[in-house]
Every structure is written in C-alpha cells, then in structure tokens.
Amino acid sequence: MDSLGGAEFAPDMTYLNTSSCGLLPRRSVEAVQALALDNATGRGGEGAGGFETVDAARDSFARLAGVPAERVAVGGSVAVHVGLIASSLRPGDEVLFPEGEFSSVITPFAVRGDLVLRYAPLEKLAGEVRPGTALVAFSSAQSADGRVADLPAIRAAAAAHGARTLLDATQSAGWLPLDAGAYDYTVTGGFKFLLCPRGTSFLTVTEEAQGSLLPRHAGWVAAEDVWGSTYGPVERLATTARRFDEPPAFLSYYGAEQSLALLEEIGIDAIHAHDTALAARFRAGLTGLGHEPVPGESAIVSVPGLTDRHPDLRRARVAVSVRAGYVRAAFHLYNTTADVDRALDVLAG
C-alpha cells in the first residue's frame, strides 16, 4: 500500500507515532510560514491573521464531523473545552468514565471536588450507566492502547437513563468516521490524526446542550459583532456555538485550514480503510513474532512486553511511543506497507 498523501508528506524516518503528533502536510507548513513572514514584516495586519481562515477551518471540521458549523467552537486544547463542560454540572452530579481514560477528560471534573466520579472497564461502560448518571465522558479510541469504544451501546444506554454524553475524538477523528451530532458534546484535539498544528481544538455542542453551557471564558471573539465588541462587556454573544470560542492561535489555524482541506479531499472512508489495513498487517506480523497485540480493528496498535525494545526502534529511526506499559504504533495516511515491514524487521532482530 502506498501513501495516500503523495507529495504532501516527506518523512525522513519510519513515522508510526501519529497518536502522539501527526505530521504536517506541505501545504500547511507553507501557510504557517507565509503568515509568520507577514507578521515578521508587518504585513500581517492588526490581528496577525484573519478570522476568515479560522472560520474556514471550523467549516471544514464541521463537514468532517457531520454537523453544521453553527455547532462548532474553536479553541486551543481539549482540557479547556472539557473544563467548560465540567463547570456546567450541578454539585453532586455523577460522571462516568472508562478506567484508564486520558487525564484531560477526567481532571477538569475531578478538580471541582463536588462531583461524583465513577469508573468502569471500557467494555462494560454501557452497562454501568444508571439513572443517577448525569454525564458519560469517554474517548472513542483509547490513548493508551487504541481500543475503540462500543459507541452505539454507550449512546443507547445514556439515552435510556437521561445522561448526556461527552466524546473525546482526539485519537480517532481523521481515520474513524465521526458523527458528532450523535453526542451532546465532542472534543477533538487537532494535532494528531487531523494533522493540524498544536493549538487547534474543536468543541461541538448540540443545540439543546448549548442552552445549559455557560460561556465562562467568553471574550470579544465570542461576540456576535466581533469588531464592535472590543471594549466594555460584550453586549451580545454569538447565537451559535461560536460564543464558546477561545481567541484563536492564528498560526495554528492557518495550518489547520490546509490540513483539514486535505483530509476532505482524500476522504475519511479511504483513510479508514488504508489505516486499518496497515494496522492489521502489523498485528498479524507481531503475532507471527510471538507477541500478543491488543486485539481490535483500530488504526492504533499497542503491544505489551515490548517496552524494552523501544530503544532499538528509536535507533533504527522507527518512531513509536510507550504508554501505560505498551509500545504503541499508530498508522495514518502517509504510512505504507514498507513502514509496517520495517518496524517488524527491527522487532525481529
């Protein structure tokens, strides 16, 4: 299998670490460099970037997520989005998480100190939703080992008990089709499989959930009339999810506009087929070498008992990561069968 990215990518190593950070396409690098040069020379204007580019990235993410752009807010990190949601809960509300969930999904709720936090194994999460559960917060693909949650079962259980849902799509958006409208909230860091620079993150909110979410960090960019709201309290916030926007990092969003456009051009279905086929080849190869990777059909492959081989992979210029006792490899559109075979050759000694 060849790369789907063509000339957009030029890795000089075997890069299997998209779960940590995705590679930037050439067009994204050029967009960031052009804006940086404009800012260095004074040509960047008063705002050092344009909101039309931020809105283009918002629109592109909305199409990838299957929701109207009016339901998408932009920001800089998943933790800030989650903190906004955590602040909307009532004291004593129960939040249900998978065991071992990524800390940015849990900690904003934990630091409140007045919520009930409960944990369950990922495979049993749907069955642990109960009438008193206010929110189920979970990742579609687990950061530590790549396991994909039973999304339909969790949604059904939450609906049956009147609980809201918060989905973190950071480890799946870009390779796994996303239906953000099926959840009350989704949060997605852009710098992994969406191939955006760090400093891009997206929040989606259903129209019903927007009514109970207070824009606690609202500033002038959250106003309906942005340039008419630069002094004094904002008189009228945006009527869409844009009222939950953080001030954007323009350099990051200039790159994001280009990266998201590339994903749209290639198509998530094609990327899904590509990534999961490479991951399946890697799992089969690991099994042939006597190892037992975490089973599943995720683009992320984790295997226990190989952390001592991480230095060997690094010396061979094969980029993977170590998380929670696993060696973790992640496959994306710029990877090929040669990348899979190279990693397996190193592990074979």
C-alpha positions in Angstrom: 0.0 0.0 0.0 1.3 3.4 -1.0 0.9 6.6 0.9 -2.4 8.5 0.4 -0.7 11.8 0.9 1.6 11.9 -2.1 4.0 14.8 -2.2 2.3 16.5 0.8 4.5 14.5 3.2 8.2 13.8 3.3 9.1 11.9 6.4 12.8 11.1 6.7 12.1 8.2 9.1 9.6 5.4 9.7 7.0 7.5 11.5 4.4 5.5 13.3 3.6 7.9 16.1 0.6 9.9 15.0 -1.1 9.1 18.3 1.4 11.5 19.8 1.5 14.0 17.0 0.6 14.0 13.3 2.9 15.0 10.5 2.1 18.4 8.9 1.3 18.4 5.2 3.5 20.5 3.0 0.6 23.0 2.3 0.1 23.5 6.0 3.7 24.3 6.6 3.7 26.8 3.7 0.6 28.5 5.1 2.1 28.9 8.6 5.4 30.1 7.1 3.7 32.7 5.0 1.7 34.1 7.9 4.8 34.1 10.1 6.7 36.1 7.5 3.8 38.5 7.2 3.9 39.0 11.0 7.6 39.5 10.9 7.5 42.2 8.3 4.3 44.0 9.5 2.2 42.8 6.6 0.1 40.6 8.9 -2.3 43.4 9.8 -3.6 44.3 13.2 -4.8 40.9 14.2 -1.8 38.9 12.9 -4.2 36.7 11.0 -7.7 36.6 9.7 -10.8 35.2 11.2 -12.0 34.0 7.8 -9.3 31.4 8.0 -10.4 30.3 11.4 -14.0 30.0 10.1 -12.8 28.0 7.1 -11.2 25.5 9.5 -14.3 25.5 11.5 -16.4 24.8 8.4 -14.1 22.0 7.3 -14.1 20.3 10.7 -17.9 20.6 10.7 -18.1 18.7 7.4 -15.8 16.0 8.7 -17.8 15.7 11.9 -21.2 15.7 10.2 -22.6 18.7 11.9 -23.5 22.3 11.0 -20.7 24.8 11.5 -23.0 26.6 13.9 -22.5 23.8 16.4 -18.6 24.0 16.4 -16.5 26.1 18.7 -12.7 26.5 18.2 -10.0 26.7 20.9 -6.6 25.6 21.8 -6.9 22.5 23.9 -9.2 19.6 24.9 -8.8 20.3 28.6 -10.2 23.9 28.2 -13.3 22.5 26.3 -13.8 19.8 28.9 -13.4 22.4 31.7 -16.2 24.4 30.2 -18.5 21.4 30.2 -17.4 20.4 33.8 -18.3 23.9 35.0 -21.9 23.4 33.8 -22.7 20.4 36.0 -24.5 20.7 39.3 -22.9 19.8 42.7 -23.4 16.1 43.3 -23.8 15.2 39.6 -22.3 11.8 38.7 -19.9 11.5 35.8 -19.0 8.0 34.5 -15.6 7.4 32.8 -13.8 4.3 31.4 -10.9 3.1 33.6 -7.6 4.5 32.3 -9.3 7.3 30.4 -7.0 10.2 29.3 -6.4 12.6 32.1 -7.6 15.7 30.2 -11.1 14.2 30.0 -11.2 13.4 33.8 -9.2 16.1 35.6 -11.5 19.1 34.9 -14.3 17.3 36.6 -12.0 16.0 39.4 -10.7 19.4 40.5 -14.2 20.7 41.2 -14.4 18.5 44.2 -18.2 18.4 44.4 -19.0 15.9 41.7 -19.3 12.1 42.0 -16.8 10.4 39.7 -17.2 6.8 38.8 -15.2 4.4 36.7 -15.9 1.2 34.8 -13.9 -1.0 32.4 -14.3 0.3 28.8 -16.0 -2.9 27.6 -18.6 -2.6 30.4 -19.2 1.1 30.2 -22.6 1.0 28.7 -23.9 -1.4 31.3 -22.7 0.9 34.1 -24.8 3.9 33.1 -27.6 4.2 35.7 -30.5 6.6 36.4 -28.3 8.9 38.5 -25.6 9.3 35.9 -25.6 12.9 34.6 -22.8 12.5 32.0 -20.8 9.7 30.4 -17.4 11.1 29.3 -15.1 8.8 27.2 -12.8 8.6 24.2 -13.8 6.9 21.0 -10.3 5.4 20.8 -8.3 5.0 24.0 -5.0 6.8 24.1 -3.1 4.1 25.9 -4.0 1.1 23.8 -6.1 2.1 20.8 -9.3 0.2 21.9 -12.4 1.6 20.2 -15.4 2.0 22.5 -18.8 0.4 21.7 -20.2 3.8 20.6 -23.8 2.7 19.7 -24.2 0.8 23.0 -23.0 3.7 25.1 -25.2 6.2 23.3 -28.2 3.9 23.8 -27.5 3.4 27.5 -27.1 7.1 28.0 -30.3 7.9 26.2 -32.2 5.3 28.2 -31.1 6.8 31.5 -31.3 10.5 30.5 -27.5 11.0 30.7 -25.6 13.3 28.4 -22.5 12.2 26.5 -19.1 13.7 26.1 -17.0 12.1 23.4 -13.2 12.8 23.0 -12.4 12.1 19.4 -8.8 13.2 19.6 -7.4 9.7 18.9 -9.9 8.8 16.2 -11.1 11.9 14.2 -9.2 11.8 10.9 -9.3 8.0 10.5 -12.5 6.9 12.1 -15.8 8.4 10.7 -17.2 10.8 13.3 -20.9 11.6 13.8 -20.6 14.4 16.3 -24.3 15.1 16.2 -24.9 11.8 18.0 -23.3 13.2 21.2 -24.2 16.1 23.4 -20.6 17.2 23.3 -17.5 16.2 21.4 -14.0 17.5 21.9 -11.1 16.9 19.5 -7.5 17.9 19.6 -6.4 18.7 16.1 -2.7 17.9 16.3 -2.9 14.1 15.9 -4.9 12.4 13.1 -6.3 15.7 11.9 -2.7 16.7 11.1 -3.1 20.3 12.4 -0.5 22.2 14.3 -0.7 22.2 18.1 -3.0 24.9 19.4 -6.1 23.7 17.4 -9.0 22.0 19.1 -12.7 21.7 18.3 -15.8 21.5 20.5 -19.2 20.5 19.2 -22.4 21.1 21.2 -25.9 20.1 20.3 -28.4 22.9 20.2 -30.2 21.5 23.3 -26.9 21.3 25.2 -25.9 24.8 24.3 -28.7 26.1 26.5 -27.1 24.8 29.7 -23.5 25.6 28.8 -22.3 28.9 30.2 -19.5 30.6 28.1 -17.4 31.3 31.1 -14.3 32.3 29.2 -16.2 34.5 26.7 -14.2 37.4 25.3 -14.6 39.7 22.3 -14.2 36.9 19.8 -17.3 35.3 21.2 -19.4 38.3 20.4 -22.0 38.4 17.6 -20.3 41.6 16.4 -16.6 40.8 17.0 -15.0 44.1 16.0 -17.8 46.1 17.6 -17.2 44.4 21.0 -13.6 45.2 21.8 -14.3 47.5 24.8 -16.6 47.1 27.8 -18.7 43.9 28.4 -19.8 42.1 25.3 -23.4 43.2 24.9 -24.5 40.3 22.7 -22.8 36.9 22.4 -22.9 34.9 19.2 -26.1 33.0 18.8 -24.2 29.9 17.6 -21.5 27.7 19.3 -19.1 30.4 18.4 -19.9 32.0 21.8 -17.8 29.2 23.3 -14.7 30.1 21.1 -11.4 30.9 22.7 -9.2 33.5 21.0 -7.6 31.5 18.2 -3.9 31.0 17.6 -3.8 32.2 14.1 -0.6 30.4 13.1 -2.1 27.1 14.2 -5.4 27.7 12.4 -3.7 28.8 9.2 -2.2 25.4 9.1 -5.4 23.7 10.2 -7.3 25.1 7.3 -5.0 23.4 4.9 -4.7 20.1 6.8 -8.4 19.7 7.1 -9.0 20.5 3.5 -6.5 17.7 2.6 -8.4 15.2 4.7 -11.6 16.2 3.0 -10.0 15.8 -0.4 -8.9 12.3 0.3 -12.0 11.3 2.3 -12.2 9.7 5.8 -13.6 6.4 4.4 -10.5 6.0 2.2 -8.2 6.9 5.1 -10.0 4.5 7.4 -9.6 1.6 5.0 -5.9 2.5 4.5 -5.0 3.0 8.2 -6.8 -0.1 9.5 -5.3 -2.3 6.8 -1.8 -1.3 7.8 -2.6 -1.8 11.4 -4.0 -5.3 10.7 -0.8 -6.2 8.8 1.2 -5.0 11.8 -0.9 -7.0 14.3 -0.5 -10.1 12.1 3.2 -9.6 11.9 3.5 -9.2 15.7 1.6 -12.4 16.3 3.9 -14.2 13.9 6.8 -13.0 16.0 5.2 -14.4 19.1 3.8 -11.2 20.6 0.2 -10.5 21.5 -1.0 -7.1 20.5 -4.2 -5.6 21.9 -6.9 -7.0 19.6 -9.3 -4.9 17.5 -9.6 -3.0 14.3 -8.2 0.3 15.4 -5.5 2.2 13.5 -3.6 2.3 16.8 -1.8 -0.9 17.7 -0.4 -1.4 21.2 1.5 -4.4 22.4 2.6 -5.3 26.0 6.0 -6.7 26.8 8.0 -4.8 24.2 8.9 -1.6 26.1 12.5 -2.8 26.4 12.7 -2.8 22.5 11.7 0.9 22.3 15.4 2.0 22.2 16.1 -0.5 19.4 13.2 1.1 17.4 14.4 4.6 18.1 18.0 3.7 17.0 16.6 2.3 13.8 14.6 5.6 13.2 11.2 3.9 13.8 9.1 6.4 15.7 6.6 4.8 18.1 5.7 5.7 21.7 5.5 4.0 25.1 2.2 4.4 27.0 0.9 2.6 30.1 3.3 -0.3 29.6 2.6 -0.7 25.9 4.6 0.0 22.8 2.1 2.0 20.8 2.2 2.4 17.0 -0.3 4.4 15.0 -0.8 4.2 11.3 -2.1 7.1 9.1 -2.5 8.2 5.5 1.3 8.9 5.0 2.3 5.3 6.0 2.9 2.4 3.7 3.4 -1.4 3.9 7.1 -0.7 3.8 6.8 1.2 7.1 5.0 -1.8 8.7 7.6 -4.2 7.5 10.4 -2.0 8.6 9.1 -1.9 12.2 8.6 -5.7 12.2 12.1 -6.3 10.8 13.6 -4.3 13.8 11.5 -6.2 16.3 12.5 -9.5 14.7 16.1 -8.6 15.5 
